[in-house]
Amino acid sequence: MHQTTKCVFLDRDGVLNEDLSDYLHKLDDLVIPEGMPEALKLLKEAGFLLIVITNQAGIAKGMYGAEAVYAIHEKMQEVSGGILDDLYFAPSHPEFTGKSLARKPDSLMLEKAISKYNIDTTRSWMIGDRARDMQAGHKVGLKTIHIIPESEVSAGDFTAVSLFEAAKIILNLPG
């Protein structure tokens, strides 16, 4: 029997960085929320793989290229001590490139990572700030945490206001 592993899948915009009204593609616009590196370190120390799963429709819209996504990912690696294990992104948008199963709420990016890393979905999580992140996670049997302001209605199994709070839920730490 192959060893399975547990994973926390992370949406990018609104989870690992503050979401902008426009598409984030310039390093100068990258804002890391307080507690993000600490949250990732706690999860990594608890034995979780950390995999970023992000829709990047700005590529399909011609606003930036894949290199901008990688540059921002590198900066996130820098602030978190290089502990993110992988990055999956969907460069498509239905109105520009047609429908894609990779794009959340579909789950192809998750399925690829689950297969590649032999991930046990019953011990794994999806953290995101949109209902589509929760839908993608649920499609493959992940527990989900919806990062939203307390005033909003959650589509997740759990709700948190930040990645740090989400990490405490996963690790079952006192609030």
C-alpha positions in Angstrom: 0.0 0.0 0.0 1.4 3.3 -1.0 1.8 6.0 1.7 -0.9 8.6 1.3 -0.3 12.2 2.3 -2.4 15.0 3.7 -2.6 18.3 2.0 -4.0 21.8 2.4 -5.0 23.2 -1.0 -4.8 27.0 -1.0 -6.6 29.5 -3.3 -4.2 32.4 -3.9 -6.0 35.7 -4.2 -7.9 36.5 -1.0 -6.1 33.8 0.9 -2.3 34.0 0.4 -2.5 37.7 -0.6 -5.1 40.4 -0.2 -7.5 40.3 -3.2 -7.5 43.3 -5.5 -10.5 44.6 -7.4 -8.3 44.1 -10.5 -6.2 41.0 -11.4 -3.0 40.8 -9.3 0.0 40.5 -11.6 2.5 43.1 -10.4 4.8 42.4 -7.5 4.4 46.0 -6.3 0.6 45.3 -5.7 1.2 42.1 -3.7 0.0 42.5 -0.1 0.6 39.5 2.2 -2.0 39.4 5.0 -0.8 39.3 8.6 -0.2 35.8 9.8 0.1 34.2 6.4 3.7 32.9 6.7 3.1 31.8 10.2 -0.1 29.9 9.2 1.8 28.1 6.4 4.6 27.1 8.8 2.1 25.7 11.3 0.5 23.6 8.6 3.8 22.4 7.2 5.0 21.4 10.7 1.9 19.4 11.1 2.8 17.4 8.1 0.6 18.9 5.4 1.6 19.4 1.8 0.8 23.0 0.8 -0.4 23.3 -2.8 -1.7 26.5 -4.4 -4.7 26.1 -6.7 -5.7 29.3 -8.5 -7.8 30.5 -11.4 -5.8 33.1 -13.4 -8.3 34.3 -16.0 -6.2 37.4 -16.6 -3.9 35.3 -18.7 -6.8 34.4 -21.1 -7.8 38.1 -21.1 -4.3 39.0 -22.3 -3.6 41.1 -19.2 -0.4 39.2 -18.2 1.4 36.0 -18.9 2.2 32.9 -16.9 5.5 34.5 -15.9 3.6 37.0 -13.7 1.9 34.1 -11.9 5.3 32.5 -11.3 6.9 35.7 -10.1 4.2 36.3 -7.5 4.5 32.6 -6.4 8.3 33.1 -6.0 7.6 36.1 -3.8 5.2 34.1 -1.7 7.8 31.3 -1.4 10.3 34.0 -0.2 8.1 35.4 2.6 7.1 31.9 3.7 10.5 30.3 3.7 10.0 28.3 0.5 7.4 25.9 2.0 4.8 25.8 -0.7 5.0 22.4 -2.4 3.4 23.2 -5.8 1.4 25.6 -7.9 -1.5 24.8 -10.2 -3.2 27.5 -12.1 -5.9 27.7 -14.7 -5.1 30.3 -17.4 -8.5 30.0 -19.0 -11.7 32.0 -19.0 -15.0 30.7 -20.5 -15.6 33.9 -22.5 -12.1 34.0 -23.9 -10.8 30.4 -24.2 -14.0 28.3 -23.8 -14.9 26.1 -20.9 -12.1 24.4 -18.9 -12.4 21.6 -16.4 -9.3 23.0 -14.7 -11.0 26.3 -13.7 -12.7 26.2 -10.4 -15.5 25.4 -9.5 -14.4 22.4 -11.6 -11.8 20.2 -9.9 -9.3 19.1 -12.5 -6.4 21.0 -10.9 -7.2 19.3 -7.6 -7.6 15.9 -9.2 -4.1 16.2 -10.9 -2.5 17.1 -7.6 -4.3 14.4 -5.7 -3.0 11.8 -8.2 0.5 13.2 -8.4 1.1 13.4 -4.7 -1.1 10.4 -3.6 -3.2 12.6 -1.4 -5.7 11.3 1.1 -8.7 13.5 0.5 -10.3 12.5 3.8 -7.4 14.1 5.7 -7.1 17.1 3.4 -8.6 20.6 3.1 -9.4 23.4 0.6 -9.1 26.9 1.8 -10.5 29.7 -0.4 -12.4 32.9 -0.4 -15.0 32.1 -3.0 -17.9 29.7 -3.2 -16.3 28.2 -6.3 -13.3 27.2 -4.2 -15.6 25.3 -1.8 -17.4 23.7 -4.7 -14.2 22.4 -6.3 -13.1 21.1 -2.9 -16.4 19.3 -2.3 -16.2 17.7 -5.7 -13.2 15.7 -4.7 -14.2 15.1 -1.1 -12.1 17.7 0.7 -13.2 19.5 3.9 -13.4 23.2 3.1 -12.8 26.5 4.9 -14.3 29.6 3.4 -12.3 32.8 4.2 -14.8 35.6 4.3 -15.7 38.5 6.5 -17.9 37.4 9.4 -20.9 39.2 7.9 -21.0 37.0 4.8 -22.7 33.6 4.3 -20.3 30.7 4.0 -20.3 28.0 1.4 -17.7 26.0 3.3 -17.7 23.4 6.0 -16.0 25.9 8.2 -15.6 29.7 8.0 -12.5 31.8 9.0 -11.6 35.4 8.6 -7.9 34.7 7.7 -5.6 31.9 6.7 -4.1 32.0 10.2 -7.6 31.3 11.7 -8.1 28.6 9.1 -4.9 26.9 10.1 -6.0 27.0 13.8 -9.3 25.2 12.7 -7.3 22.5 10.8 -4.9 22.0 13.6 -7.7 22.0 16.1 -6.1 24.8 18.1 -8.0 26.9 20.5 -9.2 30.1 18.9 
